[in-house]
Structures are given as structure tokens and as C-alpha cells.
């Protein structure tokens, strides 16, 4: 992984080169971020071929719009936002992939904290995956974008073309469901000891 200071330097180089519309800037952007973009897409839709296809479309669009391209944030943030938007559009346009999108959430895990916690962590991962799969599609997408992509409600509303109030309502619904499911999980996971 590139250290943050090196990443900022590379980002500055990319932005400077893109402003001059040089192929070198685009090549550096592609080399630096292609794999990261694929990984973001894959998290939402775990189909390696589709992830690469969507990523390639994103970079082709950037190349087509290179004369008018304006990136006001870091190139990485700009590309992550494009990846989220493009993936949501892809899933919306390919509704038959809904079951595959459900499976995407099963790959989300909290990360290992210690060797002693691994068994409980696996149980929590299974619980989280199952509980998230019980959510309606839009509600689940809002939750994933908020909690795993760290997008604001306003950003989610823009990406999904819904109102911020709808995002808020969907998050409330998701959190209420997950709280109730967690209480059931904890109550059922104790093993009946009194």
C-alpha cells in the first residue's frame, strides 16, 4: 500500500498532468487507481468480469471527457464516487442480478481483532450478512453506501437519485432491523444457560 504522503504526491502529479491533457496523466491515473476501482465495484457486485467491465467503462468515459474533465477532490475519491454510481446503475439496469448483489454483502466482514475473538467474529459476520440480506434492496444499498463507503446522506441521495429524506428513512429502517436482529442473535447465541 502506498503511504499517504506518496499518494498525495502522485495525486498532485495526476491532476497536473490531466490539466495539460497529456496521455501521461491519464496513464498514471489508470495505473494508480484501476485495481482500487475494481475492488470498490466488486464489493457491491462480486462478479470479477462485471467489475472489470464497469471499471473500464469509467476510465473510457474519463478519456472521452478529458478535455472538459474537472476533478475538484482527490482522483481516488472522484473515481470511488464514479464506481459507486456506475455500479448502482448497473445493478438497477440488470435487475436479474439482484441475487448476486445480495451475495455481495456476504463478503463484508468486520476484520480480525484478535485470535481469541475469531469464533465470535465469524458468528457476527454470519449474523451481519444474514441480517443485511433480509433488508429490502434499496434499504440495503443505502446502508452499504453509508456504513461501508462512508458516503453522506446527501451523497447517497445524489448517487441513487432519491431524496435525502428517503435516505434517512431507509437508514432508520435498516438500523432498527439490525438492532432487533442483533438482540435476537445475542439472546439466541447464549446457549440457554440460566
KEMIPA-889457 format. One line per field, with one value per residue: residue number from 1; x, y, z of N, C-alpha, C, O in turn; residue in one letter. Coordinates in nm, 2 decimals. Atoms other than C-alpha are relative to their C-alpha. Example, Ala and Ser with C-alpha at 12.3 -4.5 7.8 and 13.67 -1.06 7.14 Angstrom:
num	[1|2]
n.x	[0.09|-0.09]
n.y	[-0.12|-0.11]
n.z	[0.00|0.00]
ca.x	[1.23|1.37]
ca.y	[-0.45|-0.11]
ca.z	[0.78|0.71]
c.x	[0.09|-0.08]
c.y	[0.12|0.11]
c.z	[0.00|0.08]
o.x	[0.19|-0.03]
o.y	[0.12|0.22]
o.z	[0.07|0.09]
residuo	[A|S]
***
This chain:
num	[1|2|3|4|5|6|7|8|9|10|11|12|13|14|15|16|17|18|19|20|21|22|23|24|25|26|27|28|29|30|31|32|33|34|35|36|37|38|39|40|41|42|43|44|45|46|47|48|49|50|51|52|53|54|55|56|57|58|59|60|61|62|63|64|65|66|67|68|69|70|71|72|73|74|75|76|77|78|79|80|81|82|83|84|85|86|87|88|89|90|91|92|93|94|95|96|97|98|99|100|101|102|103|104|105|106|107|108|109|110|111|112|113|114|115|116|117|118|119|120|121|122|123|124|125|126|127|128|129|130|131|132|133|134|135|136|137|138|139|140|141|142|143|144|145|146|147|148|149|150|151|152|153|154|155|156|157|158|159|160|161|162|163|164|165|166|167|168|169|170|171|172|173|174|175|176|177|178|179|180|181|182|183|184|185|186|187|188|189|190|191|192|193|194]
n.x	[0.08|-0.08|0.01|0.09|-0.08|-0.03|0.12|0.03|-0.10|0.05|0.12|-0.03|-0.06|0.11|0.09|-0.07|-0.01|0.13|0.03|-0.06|0.06|-0.10|0.03|-0.07|0.08|0.10|-0.07|-0.04|0.13|0.04|-0.09|0.01|0.13|0.09|0.03|0.09|0.14|0.06|0.03|0.12|0.11|0.01|0.06|0.14|0.05|-0.11|-0.02|-0.13|0.01|0.09|-0.08|-0.10|0.07|0.05|-0.12|-0.05|0.09|-0.03|-0.12|0.03|0.08|-0.09|-0.08|0.09|0.03|-0.13|-0.02|0.08|-0.01|-0.04|0.00|-0.02|-0.05|-0.11|0.04|0.05|0.13|0.08|0.02|0.09|0.14|0.04|0.02|0.13|0.11|0.01|0.04|0.14|0.07|-0.02|0.09|0.14|0.03|-0.01|0.07|-0.02|-0.13|0.04|-0.05|-0.15|-0.02|0.02|-0.12|-0.11|-0.01|-0.06|-0.15|-0.04|-0.03|-0.05|-0.14|-0.04|-0.05|-0.09|0.02|0.11|0.13|0.03|0.12|0.11|0.00|0.07|0.15|0.05|0.00|0.11|0.12|0.01|0.03|0.14|0.09|0.00|0.08|0.14|0.05|0.04|-0.11|-0.03|-0.04|-0.14|-0.09|-0.02|-0.08|-0.14|-0.06|-0.02|-0.09|-0.12|-0.06|-0.01|0.06|0.10|0.14|0.02|-0.07|0.08|0.12|-0.04|-0.04|0.11|0.11|0.11|-0.01|-0.07|0.09|0.02|-0.12|0.01|0.10|-0.05|-0.10|0.07|0.06|-0.11|-0.06|0.10|0.00|-0.12|0.01|0.09|-0.07|-0.11|0.05|0.04|-0.12|-0.06|0.09|0.00|-0.14|-0.05|0.01|0.10|-0.05|0.07]
n.y	[-0.12|-0.13|-0.09|-0.11|-0.11|0.04|0.00|-0.15|-0.05|0.06|-0.06|-0.14|0.02|0.03|-0.12|-0.09|0.06|0.00|-0.13|-0.03|0.10|0.09|0.14|0.05|-0.02|0.10|0.13|0.01|0.01|0.13|0.09|-0.02|0.03|0.10|0.11|-0.05|-0.02|0.13|0.05|-0.06|0.05|0.14|0.01|-0.01|0.10|0.09|0.07|-0.06|-0.05|-0.12|-0.10|-0.05|-0.07|-0.13|-0.08|-0.04|-0.10|-0.12|-0.06|-0.05|-0.13|-0.10|-0.03|-0.08|-0.13|-0.06|-0.14|-0.08|0.07|-0.08|0.08|-0.10|0.08|0.09|0.10|0.13|-0.03|-0.02|0.13|0.08|-0.04|0.05|0.15|0.02|-0.04|0.09|0.13|-0.01|0.00|0.14|0.09|-0.04|0.03|0.14|0.05|0.15|0.02|-0.03|0.10|-0.02|-0.11|0.04|0.07|-0.09|-0.04|0.11|-0.01|-0.11|0.05|-0.11|0.00|0.07|-0.08|0.08|0.14|0.05|-0.04|0.05|0.08|-0.09|-0.08|0.07|0.00|-0.14|-0.02|0.07|-0.07|-0.12|0.04|0.04|-0.11|-0.09|0.06|-0.01|-0.13|-0.02|-0.04|-0.14|-0.02|0.06|-0.08|-0.12|0.04|0.03|-0.13|-0.08|0.06|0.06|-0.09|-0.12|-0.11|-0.08|0.02|-0.09|0.07|0.12|-0.05|-0.03|0.12|0.09|-0.08|0.00|-0.12|0.03|0.05|0.15|0.07|0.00|0.10|0.13|0.03|0.03|0.14|0.10|0.00|0.06|0.14|0.06|0.00|0.11|0.13|0.02|0.05|0.14|0.08|0.01|0.08|0.14|0.05|0.03|0.14|0.04|0.00|-0.09]
n.z	[0.00|0.01|-0.11|0.03|0.06|0.13|0.08|0.02|0.11|0.12|0.03|0.05|0.13|0.09|0.02|0.08|0.14|0.06|0.04|0.13|0.09|0.05|-0.02|-0.11|-0.11|0.01|-0.02|-0.14|-0.07|0.02|-0.07|-0.14|-0.06|0.07|-0.09|-0.11|0.05|0.01|-0.14|-0.05|0.07|-0.04|-0.13|0.02|0.10|0.01|0.13|0.05|0.14|0.00|-0.07|0.10|0.11|-0.05|-0.02|0.13|0.05|-0.07|0.06|0.14|-0.01|-0.04|0.11|0.09|-0.05|-0.05|0.03|-0.09|-0.13|-0.12|-0.12|-0.11|-0.12|0.04|0.10|-0.05|-0.04|0.12|0.06|-0.08|0.02|0.13|-0.01|-0.07|0.08|0.11|-0.04|-0.03|0.13|0.06|-0.07|0.03|0.14|0.02|-0.12|-0.02|-0.07|-0.14|-0.10|-0.01|-0.08|-0.13|-0.04|-0.02|-0.14|-0.09|-0.01|-0.09|-0.13|-0.09|-0.02|-0.11|-0.10|-0.08|0.02|-0.09|0.04|0.13|0.00|-0.02|0.12|0.11|-0.03|0.02|0.14|0.05|-0.04|0.07|0.14|0.00|-0.04|0.11|0.11|-0.03|0.03|0.14|0.08|-0.01|-0.14|-0.02|0.07|-0.08|-0.11|0.05|0.04|-0.12|-0.10|0.05|0.09|-0.08|0.07|-0.08|0.05|0.12|0.10|0.04|0.08|0.14|0.07|0.02|0.06|-0.09|-0.09|-0.12|-0.10|0.02|-0.05|-0.14|-0.03|0.03|-0.11|-0.13|0.01|-0.01|-0.13|-0.08|0.03|-0.05|-0.15|-0.04|0.04|-0.09|-0.13|0.02|0.01|-0.13|-0.08|0.04|0.00|-0.14|-0.02|-0.09|-0.14|-0.08]
ca.x	[0.00|0.13|0.20|-0.05|0.23|0.33|-0.03|-0.08|0.23|0.10|-0.24|-0.09|0.11|-0.20|-0.41|-0.13|-0.08|-0.46|-0.49|-0.25|-0.45|-0.15|-0.18|0.08|-0.16|-0.43|-0.19|-0.07|-0.44|-0.52|-0.21|-0.26|-0.63|-0.76|-0.73|-0.88|-1.18|-1.23|-1.22|-1.48|-1.71|-1.65|-1.76|-2.10|-2.13|-1.90|-1.86|-1.49|-1.58|-1.86|-1.63|-1.36|-1.61|-1.76|-1.41|-1.31|-1.62|-1.53|-1.18|-1.31|-1.56|-1.28|-1.07|-1.37|-1.43|-1.06|-1.09|-1.36|-1.27|-1.26|-1.16|-1.20|-1.13|-0.86|-0.86|-0.92|-1.23|-1.36|-1.31|-1.47|-1.78|-1.79|-1.76|-2.05|-2.27|-2.19|-2.23|-2.57|-2.68|-2.55|-2.75|-3.06|-3.04|-2.97|-3.24|-3.18|-2.85|-3.04|-2.95|-2.58|-2.60|-2.74|-2.43|-2.20|-2.29|-2.18|-1.82|-1.83|-1.66|-1.55|-1.19|-1.00|-0.93|-0.76|-0.71|-0.95|-1.23|-1.22|-1.50|-1.73|-1.63|-1.73|-2.07|-2.11|-2.01|-2.27|-2.53|-2.45|-2.46|-2.79|-2.95|-2.84|-2.98|-3.31|-3.33|-3.51|-3.28|-3.29|-3.26|-2.95|-2.79|-2.83|-2.69|-2.38|-2.31|-2.34|-2.15|-1.90|-1.84|-1.87|-2.09|-2.31|-2.69|-2.67|-2.41|-2.62|-2.93|-2.74|-2.59|-2.92|-3.14|-3.36|-3.43|-3.21|-3.52|-3.57|-3.21|-3.27|-3.58|-3.41|-3.12|-3.36|-3.54|-3.20|-3.07|-3.40|-3.40|-3.03|-3.08|-3.37|-3.18|-2.88|-3.08|-3.23|-2.88|-2.74|-3.04|-3.02|-2.64|-2.60|-2.70|-2.98|-2.77|-2.96]
ca.y	[0.00|0.35|0.57|0.87|1.13|0.94|0.91|1.29|1.35|1.10|1.26|1.61|1.47|1.32|1.64|1.85|1.61|1.58|1.96|1.97|1.69|1.47|1.10|1.05|1.19|0.95|0.66|0.74|0.78|0.44|0.26|0.41|0.35|0.08|-0.20|0.01|0.10|-0.27|-0.36|-0.10|-0.22|-0.59|-0.51|-0.41|-0.67|-0.97|-1.06|-1.01|-0.97|-0.72|-0.53|-0.50|-0.41|-0.13|-0.01|0.00|0.20|0.45|0.50|0.52|0.79|0.98|0.96|1.08|1.37|1.46|1.80|1.91|1.69|1.88|1.68|1.91|1.63|1.37|1.14|0.84|1.00|1.10|0.75|0.59|0.80|0.71|0.34|0.36|0.54|0.32|0.00|0.12|0.20|-0.14|-0.32|-0.12|-0.18|-0.55|-0.65|-1.02|-0.97|-0.89|-1.22|-1.17|-0.83|-0.99|-1.22|-0.92|-0.83|-1.17|-1.07|-0.78|-0.86|-0.65|-0.76|-0.97|-0.81|-1.10|-1.47|-1.52|-1.33|-1.52|-1.76|-1.49|-1.27|-1.54|-1.57|-1.19|-1.19|-1.46|-1.27|-0.94|-1.10|-1.27|-0.96|-0.74|-0.99|-0.96|-0.59|-0.47|-0.39|-0.01|-0.02|-0.25|-0.03|0.28|0.10|-0.03|0.32|0.48|0.24|0.08|0.35|0.63|0.84|1.12|1.11|1.39|1.19|0.88|1.07|1.20|0.87|0.68|0.96|0.97|1.24|1.28|1.22|0.88|0.80|0.90|0.68|0.39|0.41|0.43|0.12|-0.06|0.03|-0.07|-0.40|-0.47|-0.37|-0.61|-0.89|-0.83|-0.87|-1.19|-1.31|-1.23|-1.38|-1.70|-1.72|-1.76|-2.12|-2.12|-2.10|-1.95]
ca.z	[0.00|-0.09|0.21|0.24|0.16|-0.15|-0.26|-0.22|-0.44|-0.70|-0.69|-0.74|-1.04|-1.19|-1.15|-1.30|-1.60|-1.66|-1.67|-1.96|-2.13|-2.17|-2.21|-1.94|-1.68|-1.79|-1.79|-1.44|-1.32|-1.47|-1.33|-0.99|-0.94|-1.18|-0.92|-0.64|-0.86|-0.94|-0.57|-0.49|-0.76|-0.66|-0.30|-0.43|-0.71|-0.67|-1.03|-1.14|-1.51|-1.44|-1.20|-1.47|-1.74|-1.52|-1.43|-1.79|-1.88|-1.61|-1.75|-2.11|-2.00|-1.83|-2.15|-2.37|-2.14|-2.09|-2.25|-2.00|-1.70|-1.37|-1.06|-0.75|-0.50|-0.50|-0.80|-0.58|-0.42|-0.76|-0.90|-0.60|-0.64|-1.01|-0.92|-0.67|-0.91|-1.21|-1.01|-0.87|-1.23|-1.35|-1.08|-1.14|-1.52|-1.47|-1.21|-1.28|-1.10|-0.77|-0.61|-0.70|-0.54|-0.23|-0.22|-0.24|0.11|0.24|0.16|0.40|0.73|1.03|1.02|1.27|1.61|1.80|1.79|2.08|1.91|1.58|1.66|1.78|1.49|1.24|1.41|1.40|1.03|0.96|1.16|0.98|0.63|0.71|0.87|0.58|0.33|0.50|0.42|0.11|-0.18|-0.16|0.22|0.20|-0.07|0.14|0.44|0.25|0.10|0.44|0.66|0.42|0.17|0.43|0.20|0.35|0.32|0.06|-0.14|-0.13|-0.24|-0.54|-0.63|-0.60|-0.74|-0.43|-0.17|0.14|0.35|0.18|0.26|0.62|0.63|0.48|0.73|1.02|0.89|0.84|1.18|1.35|1.18|1.26|1.63|1.66|1.47|1.70|2.01|1.88|1.79|2.13|2.30|2.10|2.10|2.48|2.47|2.72|3.04|3.33]
c.x	[0.09|-0.03|-0.08|0.08|0.03|-0.12|-0.04|0.09|-0.05|-0.13|0.02|0.06|-0.11|-0.09|0.08|0.01|-0.14|-0.04|0.06|-0.04|0.10|-0.03|0.07|-0.08|-0.11|0.06|0.04|-0.13|-0.04|0.09|-0.01|-0.13|-0.09|-0.04|-0.09|-0.14|-0.06|-0.04|-0.12|-0.13|-0.03|-0.07|-0.15|-0.06|0.12|0.01|0.13|-0.01|-0.08|0.08|0.10|-0.07|-0.05|0.12|0.05|-0.09|0.03|0.12|-0.02|-0.08|0.10|0.08|-0.09|-0.02|0.13|0.01|-0.08|0.00|0.05|-0.01|0.04|0.04|0.12|-0.05|-0.06|-0.15|-0.10|-0.03|-0.09|-0.15|-0.05|-0.03|-0.13|-0.11|-0.02|-0.05|-0.15|-0.08|0.00|-0.10|-0.14|-0.04|0.00|-0.07|0.01|0.12|-0.03|0.06|0.15|0.03|-0.02|0.13|0.12|0.01|0.05|0.15|0.04|0.03|0.06|0.15|0.04|0.06|0.10|-0.03|-0.12|-0.14|-0.04|-0.13|-0.12|-0.01|-0.07|-0.15|-0.06|0.00|-0.12|-0.13|-0.02|-0.04|-0.15|-0.10|0.00|-0.07|-0.15|-0.06|-0.05|0.12|0.05|0.06|0.15|0.10|0.04|0.09|0.15|0.07|0.04|0.11|0.13|0.07|0.01|-0.05|-0.10|-0.14|-0.02|0.07|-0.07|-0.12|0.04|0.03|-0.12|-0.12|-0.12|0.02|0.08|-0.09|-0.03|0.12|-0.01|-0.10|0.05|0.11|-0.06|-0.06|0.11|0.05|-0.10|0.00|0.13|0.01|-0.08|0.06|0.12|-0.04|-0.05|0.12|0.07|-0.08|0.01|0.14|0.06|-0.01|-0.09|0.04|-0.08|0.07]
c.y	[0.12|0.08|0.13|0.12|-0.03|0.01|0.14|0.05|-0.06|0.07|0.14|-0.01|-0.03|0.12|0.09|-0.05|0.00|0.14|0.04|-0.10|-0.09|-0.14|-0.06|0.01|-0.11|-0.14|-0.02|-0.02|-0.15|-0.10|0.01|-0.05|-0.11|-0.11|0.04|0.02|-0.14|-0.06|0.07|-0.05|-0.15|-0.01|0.01|-0.10|-0.09|-0.08|0.06|0.06|0.13|0.11|0.06|0.07|0.14|0.09|0.05|0.11|0.13|0.07|0.05|0.13|0.11|0.04|0.08|0.14|0.08|0.14|0.09|-0.05|0.10|-0.09|0.10|-0.07|-0.08|-0.09|-0.12|0.02|0.02|-0.13|-0.09|0.04|-0.05|-0.15|-0.03|0.03|-0.10|-0.14|0.00|0.00|-0.14|-0.09|0.03|-0.04|-0.15|-0.07|-0.15|-0.03|0.02|-0.10|0.00|0.12|-0.03|-0.08|0.09|0.04|-0.11|0.01|0.10|-0.06|0.12|0.00|-0.07|0.09|-0.08|-0.14|-0.05|0.04|-0.06|-0.08|0.09|0.10|-0.07|-0.01|0.13|0.03|-0.07|0.07|0.13|-0.03|-0.04|0.11|0.10|-0.06|0.00|0.14|0.01|0.06|0.14|0.03|-0.05|0.09|0.13|-0.03|-0.02|0.13|0.08|-0.06|-0.06|0.08|0.14|0.12|0.07|-0.03|0.07|-0.07|-0.12|0.03|0.03|-0.12|-0.09|0.07|-0.01|0.12|-0.03|-0.05|-0.15|-0.07|-0.01|-0.11|-0.14|-0.04|-0.03|-0.14|-0.11|-0.02|-0.07|-0.15|-0.07|0.00|-0.12|-0.14|-0.03|-0.05|-0.14|-0.09|-0.02|-0.08|-0.15|-0.06|-0.04|-0.15|-0.05|-0.01|0.10|0.03]
c.z	[0.00|0.12|-0.04|-0.07|-0.14|-0.09|-0.03|-0.11|-0.13|-0.05|-0.06|-0.14|-0.10|-0.04|-0.10|-0.15|-0.07|-0.05|-0.14|-0.11|-0.06|0.04|0.12|0.13|0.01|0.03|0.15|0.09|-0.01|0.08|0.15|0.06|-0.06|0.10|0.11|-0.05|-0.02|0.13|0.05|-0.07|0.04|0.14|-0.02|-0.09|-0.03|-0.12|-0.06|-0.14|0.00|0.06|-0.10|-0.11|0.05|0.02|-0.13|-0.06|0.07|-0.06|-0.14|0.01|0.04|-0.12|-0.10|0.05|0.05|-0.02|0.10|0.14|0.10|0.12|0.11|0.13|-0.04|-0.11|0.05|0.05|-0.12|-0.07|0.08|-0.01|-0.13|0.01|0.07|-0.09|-0.12|0.04|0.04|-0.13|-0.06|0.07|-0.03|-0.14|-0.02|0.13|0.02|0.08|0.15|0.10|0.01|0.09|0.15|0.06|0.02|0.14|0.09|0.01|0.10|0.14|0.08|0.02|0.13|0.11|0.09|-0.02|0.08|-0.04|-0.13|-0.01|0.01|-0.12|-0.12|0.02|-0.03|-0.15|-0.07|0.03|-0.09|-0.15|-0.01|0.02|-0.12|-0.12|0.02|-0.04|-0.15|-0.08|0.02|0.14|0.02|-0.08|0.08|0.12|-0.04|-0.04|0.12|0.09|-0.06|-0.10|0.06|-0.08|0.09|-0.06|-0.13|-0.12|-0.05|-0.08|-0.14|-0.08|-0.04|-0.06|0.09|0.09|0.13|0.11|-0.02|0.05|0.15|0.05|-0.02|0.10|0.13|0.00|0.01|0.14|0.10|-0.02|0.05|0.15|0.05|-0.03|0.10|0.13|0.00|-0.01|0.13|0.10|-0.03|0.00|0.13|0.03|0.12|0.15|0.09|0.13]
o.x	[0.19|-0.14|-0.08|0.03|0.03|-0.12|-0.09|0.04|-0.05|-0.14|-0.04|0.03|-0.11|-0.11|0.02|0.00|-0.14|-0.11|0.01|0.01|0.09|-0.09|0.03|-0.08|-0.13|0.00|0.02|-0.13|-0.08|0.04|0.00|-0.13|-0.19|-0.15|-0.18|-0.23|-0.18|-0.14|-0.21|-0.23|-0.14|-0.14|-0.23|-0.18|0.20|0.01|0.12|0.04|-0.04|0.07|0.12|-0.02|-0.03|0.11|0.09|-0.04|0.02|0.12|0.04|-0.05|0.08|0.11|-0.04|-0.03|0.12|0.08|-0.04|-0.07|0.15|-0.12|0.15|0.09|0.18|-0.17|-0.15|-0.23|-0.21|-0.15|-0.17|-0.24|-0.17|-0.13|-0.20|-0.21|-0.13|-0.12|-0.22|-0.19|-0.10|-0.17|-0.23|-0.15|-0.05|0.00|0.00|0.14|0.07|0.11|0.21|0.13|0.05|0.17|0.21|0.12|0.10|0.21|0.16|-0.05|0.11|0.20|-0.03|0.14|0.20|-0.14|-0.19|-0.23|-0.15|-0.21|-0.22|-0.12|-0.14|-0.22|-0.17|-0.10|-0.19|-0.22|-0.13|-0.13|-0.22|-0.20|-0.11|-0.14|-0.22|-0.18|0.01|0.20|0.17|0.15|0.23|0.21|0.15|0.18|0.24|0.19|0.14|0.20|0.23|0.19|0.07|0.00|-0.17|-0.15|-0.08|0.01|-0.08|-0.15|-0.04|-0.01|-0.11|-0.22|-0.23|0.13|0.09|-0.05|-0.04|0.11|0.02|-0.07|0.02|0.12|-0.02|-0.05|0.09|0.07|-0.06|0.00|0.12|0.06|-0.04|0.06|0.14|0.02|-0.03|0.13|0.11|-0.03|0.01|0.16|0.17|0.07|-0.08|-0.04|-0.10|0.02]
o.y	[0.13|0.10|0.17|0.18|0.06|0.05|0.17|0.13|0.01|0.10|0.18|0.07|0.02|0.14|0.15|0.02|0.02|0.16|0.12|-0.10|-0.13|-0.17|-0.15|-0.08|-0.17|-0.21|-0.13|-0.09|-0.21|-0.19|-0.09|-0.10|-0.14|-0.15|-0.04|-0.02|-0.15|-0.12|0.00|-0.07|-0.18|-0.10|-0.05|-0.13|-0.07|-0.21|0.18|0.16|0.22|0.23|0.18|0.18|0.24|0.21|0.17|0.20|0.24|0.19|0.14|0.22|0.22|0.16|0.18|0.23|0.17|0.21|0.20|-0.01|0.16|-0.14|0.14|-0.01|-0.05|-0.13|-0.18|-0.06|-0.04|-0.15|-0.17|-0.05|-0.09|-0.20|-0.12|-0.05|-0.14|-0.20|-0.09|-0.07|-0.18|-0.17|-0.06|-0.09|-0.20|-0.14|-0.19|-0.14|0.02|-0.06|-0.02|0.11|0.02|-0.06|0.05|0.06|-0.08|-0.05|0.12|-0.14|0.22|0.09|-0.05|0.18|-0.02|-0.18|-0.14|-0.03|-0.03|-0.06|0.08|0.13|-0.01|0.01|0.14|0.09|-0.02|0.08|0.16|0.04|0.01|0.13|0.15|0.02|-0.01|0.15|-0.06|0.12|0.17|0.10|0.02|0.11|0.16|0.05|0.03|0.15|0.15|0.01|-0.06|0.07|0.23|0.23|0.01|-0.08|0.02|-0.08|-0.15|-0.03|-0.01|-0.14|-0.16|0.01|-0.03|0.19|-0.15|-0.13|-0.22|-0.18|-0.12|-0.18|-0.23|-0.16|-0.12|-0.21|-0.21|-0.13|-0.14|-0.23|-0.18|-0.10|-0.20|-0.23|-0.14|-0.14|-0.22|-0.20|-0.13|-0.16|-0.23|-0.18|-0.09|-0.19|-0.16|-0.06|0.21|0.11]
o.z	[0.07|0.16|-0.15|-0.16|-0.23|-0.21|-0.14|-0.20|-0.23|-0.17|-0.16|-0.23|-0.21|-0.15|-0.19|-0.24|-0.19|-0.15|-0.21|-0.22|-0.18|0.14|0.19|0.22|0.12|0.11|0.20|0.18|0.09|0.15|0.22|0.17|-0.01|0.11|0.15|0.03|0.02|0.14|0.12|0.00|0.06|0.16|0.06|-0.08|-0.11|-0.11|-0.11|-0.17|-0.07|0.01|-0.10|-0.16|-0.03|-0.02|-0.14|-0.13|0.00|-0.08|-0.18|-0.08|-0.02|-0.14|-0.16|-0.04|0.12|0.06|0.13|0.23|0.09|0.16|0.12|0.22|-0.14|-0.12|-0.01|0.02|-0.12|-0.11|0.03|-0.02|-0.14|-0.05|0.03|-0.10|-0.15|-0.03|0.01|-0.14|-0.12|0.00|-0.04|-0.16|-0.12|0.21|0.13|0.13|0.23|0.20|0.12|0.16|0.24|0.17|0.10|0.19|0.20|0.09|0.12|0.19|0.03|0.07|0.23|0.08|0.13|-0.07|0.04|-0.01|-0.18|-0.11|-0.07|-0.16|-0.19|-0.07|-0.08|-0.20|-0.15|-0.05|-0.13|-0.20|-0.09|-0.04|-0.15|-0.19|-0.08|-0.05|-0.23|-0.02|0.05|0.15|0.08|-0.02|0.08|0.15|0.03|0.00|0.12|0.13|0.01|-0.12|0.00|-0.08|0.17|-0.17|-0.22|-0.23|-0.17|-0.18|-0.23|-0.19|-0.14|-0.09|0.03|0.09|0.17|0.20|0.08|0.10|0.21|0.14|0.07|0.14|0.20|0.09|0.08|0.19|0.19|0.08|0.11|0.21|0.13|0.05|0.13|0.19|0.09|0.05|0.17|0.17|0.06|0.00|0.14|0.12|0.16|0.23|0.04|0.21]
residuo	[X|X|X|X|X|X|X|X|X|X|X|X|X|X|X|X|X|X|X|X|X|X|X|X|X|X|X|X|X|X|X|X|X|X|X|X|X|X|X|X|X|X|X|X|X|X|X|X|X|X|X|X|X|X|X|X|X|X|X|X|X|X|X|X|X|X|X|X|X|X|X|X|X|X|X|X|X|X|X|X|X|X|X|X|X|X|X|X|X|X|X|X|X|X|X|X|X|X|X|X|X|X|X|X|X|X|X|X|X|X|X|X|X|X|X|X|X|X|X|X|X|X|X|X|X|X|X|X|X|X|X|X|X|X|X|X|X|X|X|X|X|X|X|X|X|X|X|X|X|X|X|X|X|X|X|X|X|X|X|X|X|X|X|X|X|X|X|X|X|X|X|X|X|X|X|X|X|X|X|X|X|X|X|X|X|X|X|X|X|X|X|X|X|X]
***
